[in-house]
Amino acid sequence: MRGAMDLKLLNIGFGNSVVANRIIAIVSPSSAPMKRLKEDARQANKLIDATMGRKTRAIIITDSNHVILSGLQAETIAQRFSTDGASKETSGK
């Protein structure tokens, strides 16, 4: 069983965070397949809009098949994911 110390949050903008180790992909929303993915998730009640009313600039896909929309660029989120902010443990190590 995972403890609270294993929880790593990734800031996806505007005060919103996602559990980092649940993320499968961070993609750009501009292609037709991504637009279909977004619509399919909406119909399945698996879409989470974290854009705070701004334009969708990244789509985050989780291991639970949830699709999360973010107002930050995919590159920005990916950089945050790969830096110490997302990879260090919450215990301060």
N, C-alpha and C positions, 0 to 999 in steps of 0.2 A: 504494500500500500504506500502510495506517495504521501510524503509529509509536506507541510507548507514551505519547507526549505527548498524543495525541488521546483517550486513555482517560479517561472521566469516570464515576466511580462514584457511585451514589445509595444512601445508607443506607436500608434498608427495615426496620430494627429488629433488635435482639438480635444484633448483630454480623454481620448479613448485608448484602450489597451487590449491586447490579445495574448493569450498564453502562447509563448513562443514555440514550445515543443509540440504544439498541435497543428502548426502551419505546414501545409504540403507545398503550396506554391504562392508566389506573388507575381501577378501578371498585369499587363497593360489592358485596359478595357476596350481598345479601339477596334479589334478584329471582330468579324461576324461571329465566330465560334464563342468568343467571350460574351458577346451580347446575348447569344442564345443561352449560354450557361447562366447568365444573370436572370433572364426571364424564367428559365426552368426552376431556378432556386426560389424565385418569387412565388411561383405557382405551388411549390412544395413546402412553402412556409419555412425555408432555410436561408432566406436572404436577410442580412443585417446591414442596414444603412448607417454607416458611421461617418458620413460626409458632412454632417451638420449643415445641410442645405447647399453645399458647394458642389462643383462639378466632380464627378467620379474620375479619379486619376489612377487608381490602382484597384485591383480585385485580389482579395486574399482568399485562398481555398484551404479549408481545414480538413483534418482527418475524419471529422464527423459529417462531411459533405455540406457544411455551412459555407456560404459565400458572403464575404464581408467586403463592403464597399468603403474605400477610403478617399479622402480629398487630397492626400499626399501622393507624389509621384512614386511609382513602383521602385525606381532606383533608390529613392530616399529611404523607403521602408526596408529594402534589401540591405542597404548600408547599415541601418540601425540594427538589423537582425544579425549582421556579421561582426559588429563591433562589441566591445566589452559591455555595453549597456544591456544587450540581450543575452550575452554569454556568461556573464559572471553571476554567481549565486546571490540570492537575496540576503544571505547571511553576512555579506560584506567582505568576503574573501577575495 
